[in-house]
Amino acid sequence: MSQDRPLNHDEMLAVLDWYRAAGVDIAVGEEPVDRFAQRVPPRVTPPPVAASQGAMEPAAEMPMLGGDPSEARSLAGSARTLDELQAILGAYDGCGLKLRATQLVFADGNPEAEIMLIGEAPGAEEDRQGKPFVGKSGQLLDRMLAAIGLDRSKVYIANTVPWRPPGNRTPTPEEMALCLPFLHRQVELVAPRLVMTLGGPAMQTVFSTTAGIIKMRGKWSDVTIGNHGVAAIPTLHPAYLLRNPAAKQQAWRDMLSLKLKMVELGLG
């Protein structure tokens, strides 16, 4: 067995890259931190501070730790186009996920499409390229779409969260609350006639449910996303299908259901 030795420069960079990919972004503290139990603290305005002449002048507002969902709603609502919304999201610093991600993953496909696909969050490859579903699961999604005569020129693809969570973990409720107004506005601006969600977290977000994906998949429902009403169907995430090939039969039935709904509405 080789003796311990100091790592060289390239080895240290490789270790740091491995830590980052695994979601390690802070040192270990004395006590464990439950990120899912954290809450956004309220904005606090301190009392006035006395000026040197004795008059009372208001102090500057203390910065708030974490984002403010009402600010996110206001910013999202101000976007009149998808390009404006993307620019607003690119400048938005309220969600901590942005600090750890490589770049914003806004959308892919045709913004004028009448079919919209919604996933959960970007993965490592999506984070590198800045587009949703471009890794192995995206390649499988492309094959699933092709099987019913679709491709990325005929659909619009987005995620509930536009930045990669460290280590591909599930976004926290607070992170979801800060990103959801932007997804709502994205859907309103695209105004699709059909929506398909990919995976459990996206399904729970869009359908406002805590039910599991196995129970809900393949069932059409009328949902309201932001101010846009639309028929939506959940299916299994392509990444799940890669891990569980036997489930592809269920996903195939869901894709056939989407095709039938398209024909019913005269979309293809």
N, C-alpha and C positions, 0 to 999 in steps of 0.2 A: 504494500500500500504506500503510495507516494506521500511524502511529508507535506504539511501545510506550507504554502509559500505566498508571498504577496502577489496580488493580481496585477497584471500589466494594464496599460491604458485601454486597450481594445477589450480585454476581458471584463474590466470594470464597466465599460459602456454596455457590453452585452448583458451583464447582470442587471444594470439599471433598466435596460429595455425589457428584460424579462419581468422585473418587478412592475413596471408600468403596464405591461400587457395583462398582468395578473390583477391589476387594480390597486396595487400598493402605492398610495400617494402621500402617506404621512407616516412618521415614525410611531412605534408602539408606545402608548402612554402607560401610566400607572394603573388606570382603570379602563375597562371596556366601554365603548361608546355605541349605543344602539341608534344608528342613523335613522331607522324607521320610526323611532319614538320621538325624534326631534320635531320641534314646532318652530315656525317662523316667529321670532319675537316681535312684539308690537313696536311701532315707531314711538319713540319717547322724545318729547320736547322739553328741554331743561328749563328751569325757572330763569327769569331775567337776571343778568349780571350787572352789578353796579358799575357805572362808568367812573373814571377818575374824578370828574367834576361833581359827582354825587347823583347825577341823573341815572335813571334806570333804562338800560338799552337791552333789547332782546338778544340773546346769544344765538349763534348759528345752530341750526338743528343738528342734533347728533346723527351720524350715519347709522342706518339700520343694518344689522347683521342679517344676511339672507335677503331674498326678494320679497316683493309685495304683489300678491295676486291681482289686486285692484289696478296696480300700475301696468301689469301685463295685459289685463283686459283693455285698459285705455289705449295702450300702444297698439295692440292687435286691431282694435276697432278703428284706429285711424288709418289703416292701410286701405287704399282704394284699388290696388292691383297686387298681383302676386309678386311682382318685382319690388314694389314698395314693402310688402310684408317680409320678403327675404332680406332687404336692406335693414329693416327695423330689427329683425331677429339677429342679424349679423352684428348690430351695434348694442344689442341688449346684454347687460351684464348681471341681470337679476338672478339667474339660475347658475348655481355653482358647477353644474356639469360642464359648462362652457370652459371653465378654467382648466379642466383636465383633458378635454377633447382636443384633437388636432385641428378640426375645422367643423363648421356648420354643415349638416347633411339635410338640405332643405327638401328636395323632391327630385323626381326623374319622370320621364314620360311626356305625354302631351297634355298641357294645361287646359286644352279645349276638349279633352276626352269626356265622354259621358259615363265612364266607369272609373272608379277610384279605388285603389288598394291601400289599406292602412296597416302598417306593421307596428312593432313596439318601439324599437330603438336601434340606432346603428350599431354594427359590430366593428371589429378591427379593420377589415378591408374597406367597409363603408366610410369609416373615419379617415382612412388614408386617401380615398378617392373623392370623398365629398358627395357621393350618390348613394341612395338606398338600394339594398339588395343587389350588390355586385360581387359578393363572395360566392362560396359554394351553394349557399341556400338561394342566392339570387339566380344562379345558373339553373337550379332546379325550378325556381319560379318561372323563369323564361320558358322552360320546356312545358310546364303546366299550362301556361298561357297559349303556347303554340298549339297544344293539343286541341284547343277549342277555337283556333283561328285568330288568336290575339297576339300582339306583341307590344313593345313599349311605345310605339307610335299611336296605339289605340287605347291606352290606359294612362292614368296618372297615379304615381306611387309616392306615398309619404309615410312618415312615422308619427306616433303619438309624441315622441320626444326627439328633437333634432340633433342632439349631441350624444356621443357614446358614453354610457355610464362606465366608470372604471371596472375593468374585469368582466364587462358584459353583465353586471348585476342588474337586477330589476330596479327601475327607478323608484325612489321613495315617494310617498304620497305628496310631500311638499314639492318635490321636483315636478311631479305630474301636474299639480295645481298651478305651477308657474308656467308650464309649457302648454297646458290645455287651451287657453284662450287663443294661442297662435294656431293650433290645429283647427279649432272651430272656425277662425277667420279664413284659413286656407280652404276648408271645405266650402264655406259660403262663397268664396271667390271662384272656385272651380265649378261649384253647383252641379255635381254629378247626378245622374239619374239612378245609378246603382253603386253601392259600396260593398266591397268584400274586405273583412278584417282578417288578418293573418296572425293566428296564435291567441292564447288565452288573455294576456294583458291588454292587447289591443281590443279584443272583443269586450272585455270587462269595461274598458274606458268608453268605447263607442256606444255600447248597449246599456251602460250604467247598471251593471249587475255584478254580483259576486259569484255567480254560477260558474262552473267549470266549462272548459272548452269542449270536452267530450259530450257533455249534456246539450250544449247549445249549437254545436257545429251543424251546418246543413239546413238550418231553419231560418226562413225569411221573416223579417220583422220590419215594420215602419219605425224609424228612429228619427230623432231631431238632433242634429249636430250643429251647435251654435243656433242660428236661425234658419237652418236649411233642413227641410224634411226630405227623407230619402229611404228607399227600400234597401235593406242591408242584410248580408248573410255572412256568418263567420265560418272560417275553415281553419285547418291546422297549419301551423307555421312550417315552412319548408325545412327549417333547421330540425324540427321535431321529426319530420319525415325522413331526413337523412339518418337520424338515430334510430328510427323505428320504421323500417321499410314496409312492414306489414300494414301500416296505417295509410299507405298511399291509396289503397282502394277506397277508403272513406273520403280522402281529399279529391279523388277522381269523381266521386258522386257529387261532391260540392261544386266542382268545376262544370260538370254537366248541368247542374241546376242553374248555375250562372248563365250558361249558354242558352238554356231554355227561356230564362227570364229576358235575356237580350232579344231573342226571337219574338217573344210576346210583346215587347215594347218597340219592336221594329229597329233594334240597334245592330242587327247582324244576323 
